[in-house]
């Protein structure tokens, strides 16, 4: 495997701001909702589970980098990522992803054996399986439209949340399950939303994402439906868990993002171009603030 610079290594792991912080939040949500006190998050099973979740998600993102090498090379805003991915190569990316996945699975196994909560290991295996199904042929769910968005969201939110939650408690209360479900639906909506600026490059590479199948406007309409449904379920779970204050703190940022997606769909309908760099710099920080708010709500519950 060729030696990459730190910047190239960050690129193949999709660690641009704010994505790495979003990933950390996704790993923390489960353990924060399971903790009876903030100090519980600092126990070794909790920290090991969070580390395992991050490793498994990052392994999936490296797989995605390798799988998207053709489409990223056709994307004007992916030159840095494409260059780093080409230097690493598909074989090098596979070795890196396997190493991170094995480390994540071993940590999950250690936590399961220590706590007796084997949902940790099952969720870890499920997280890895979701990313493999999303990225790897012959299944390659990314090219199967909405199913791919849902599976990716499960591998990025639902299953990592279950993994880290199970490190502290084996059961998932109904309000917490609703919150995880809402957050997963919101993530699926963002996957569809994020496919819009990639539509031309994906189509040229033969990838049948939702935006390729339905067009930019149709994809944004689907994204808005998923986002609205996820916001409703998240609000329900937060209200059940912590009342009106929890809803106000935990759901406001996601409501703002959902509103921005509606505005974007109208702009795209009017013929406005979409830039992934602009979305990352101007809209994704709103998602980060919303994700951090969920961490705060969980620790204060």
N, C-alpha and C positions, 0 to 999 in steps of 0.2 A: 504494500500500500504506500503510495507516495506521501511524502511529508508535506502537510499543508500548513500555511500560516494560520495564526489564530483567527484572523479575519475570514479566511476561507473556511476554516473549520466551523466558525459561527454561521457562515452562509449556508453550508450544506445541512446544518441543523435548524435552519430557519429561525435564527436567534436575533433577527432585527428587532429594534424597539417598535412596539411594546410586546411582541409575540412571546419573548421568553418570560416576561412577567405574567402574561395570560396563562402560560403553561404551568407556572408555579402556583398560581391561584387555583387552577383546576386540580392540581395535586393536593392542595391544602384544604379544599372545601370539605371533603369527607371527614378528615381527621378533626377539623374545627367543629363540625356539627356533632361529632361523637364525643368530644371532650366535655367533661363535667366542670373543668376549670382550665384556664389558659395554659397552666403549667403542664397539663397532660400532653399538649402538642410537642413538648420538648422531651418526652420519654423516648427511650431508644426504639420501641416498636413503632411509635408514630413517625419518628424521623426516618427510620429504615423504610417504612411503607411509602412515605412521601418520596424518598429517593428512588425507590423501585418504580413508582408511578412515573416520575420524571424520566428515568432511563428508558422505560418502555415507550412512552410517548415520543421521546427524541429518537429512539430507534425507528419508530414508525415514520417520523419526518425525514430521516435519512433515506429510508426506503422510497418515500415519496420523491425525494430529490433525484434518486436514480431512475425511478419510473417516469418522471417528467422531463428527463434530459432532452428529449426531442422537442417537446412543446416549449420548454423554457428557452431553448436556443433560438426559437422563432419569435420570442417576446422581447420587444424593445426595452422593457423595464427590468429584465431579468439577466442582464449581461454579467453582473458580478456573480450571481448564483450559478449561471450557466458555465462560466469560466472555472469556478471552483469545482463544480460537479464534473466537468470534463477532465480536470486534473486528477480528481479522485478516481473517476472511472466507475463503471457499474460493479465490477468485481471488488474494488476497494470499498465502495459504499456498502455492498452486501456484507463484507467482513466487519466493517465498523458497526453496522446495524445488528449483526448477530452477536458481536461482543457486548454491546450495550443491552440487548435483549436478554442474553444469558445472565449478565450481572443483575438485571432487574428481577428476573425469575428466581435467582438464588436468594436475593434479599427477601422476596415475597415468601419463599419457602421457609426461610429462617424465622420470619415473623409468624407464619402459620404454626410452625412447630412450637414456638415459644408460647404463643397465646392459646393455641388449640382452636383458633378461628380459621378454618380452611377456606372460608370465603375470600380471604386475602389472596391465596394462591390461585383460586378459580378465577377471580377477577383479573389477576395479572395475566393469566393465560388468555382470558377473553379479550383483554386490551391488546395484546400482541396479535391475536387472531383477527381482530377487527382491522388492524392496520395492514396485515398481510392480505386479507380479502380485498381491501380498498385498493391496494397498490400492485399486487402481483398477478400476472397472467397464470392460468386462463380465466380466472374469475374477474379480476380488475374492475371492482365495483365503481371506481371513479368514472368509468365509461358507460355506466348503466343508469345515469340520471339521478333521480331523487334517492334511490336506494343507496347509492354511494354516499350521498350527503348524510343520510341517517346513520349508516354504519360508521363513517368517520367520526360523527358526533358522539356515538357510543364509545368509540375508542379513545376519544379526547376528553369526555366529560363523565358519562354515566359509569363506565367500568372503572376508571381511575378513582372516582368518588367512592364507589363501593369498596375498592381495594384499601384505600386509606381509612375509611370509616370502620371497616372490619378489623383494623389493627387495634382499635380500642373497644369496640362492642360488636357482637355478632349479629344483632338485629338492627333493622332500619325502621324507625318509627314512621307512621304514615305521613306526617307533615314533612319530614326530611325526604321521604321518597318522592313526594310531590315536587319539592324544591329541585331535587336532582333531575326529575323528569322535565320540569320547565326549563332548567338550564341546558339540558340536552337538546330540547326542541329549538331553543334559541341558537345553540351552536350549529344545528343543522341548517337553520335559516341563514346563518352567516356563511356557511360553506357555499350555499347556493348564491348568495349575494356576492361572495368573493370570486365566483366563477365568471361573473359578467365581464370584468376587464380582461380576463384570460380567454375569452370566447374565440377570437380569431386564431390565436396561437394553438389552442386546443383543437379547433376544427381542422387546421392545417396538419396537425399531428395525428388526426384520426381519432381523437378522444371525444366520446359522446357524452359530455357533461350536460347538466340541466340547461345551461345557457346555450349550448350548441343545439340541443334538441328543441328548445322552446323559443329561442331568441332571447335577446337581452331583456326586453320588456316582459316577456312571459316568465323568464326566470325570476325577475324581481317581484312579480306578482306572487309567485310561489314562495319566495323568500319572505315577503310581507305576511302571508298567511301563516307560515311556520313561526315567524317571530311573534305574531299576535297571539297564536295559540300558546307558545311557550311563555309569553309574558303573563297570560291569564293563569296558567297552571303555577308558575312561579309565585305570582301574587297570592294565589289561594294557599300555597304551602307556607309562605311567609306570614300571612295573616293568621293561619292556624298555629304556627309556631311562636310568633311574637307579637301579634296584633298589628294595629295600624302603623305604629312606629317602624316595625320591621319591614312592612310593605313600602313605606315612604323611603326608607334608607336603602333597602335592597333592590327595589324594582325601578326606581326613578331613572337610573342610568340606562337600564335596558329599555325603558319606555322611550327615552330620548333617542337611542339608537334605532329603535323600530320606527319612530317618526322620521328619522333621517333616511331610512330605507324607502319609505313612502315618497318622500321628496325626491330622492334619486330616481325612482321609477317614473315620476312625472317628467323630470329633466331628460331622462333617456328617451321617453316617448316623444319628446320635442326635438330629439336629434342631438342632444349634448353628448360629447365623448366621455368616457370613463377611464380614469387613471388609477391603477392599483397603488402606485406610490402616493398619490394624493389621498386615497382612501386610508392607507396605512397611517399617514402622518396626521390627518385631520379628523378621521372618524374612529379609528381603532383606539386612540387614547380615551374616548368616551367609554368604550367597552372595558378597557382596563380599569377605569374608575368604578364602573359598575361591578366588575369582578372583585376588586378590593373591598367594595361595600359589602358584598356577600360574605367575605372573610370576616369583616367586622361584626356583621349581624350574627354569624355563626358563633363567634367567640363570646358574644354578649347574651346569647340565648340561655 
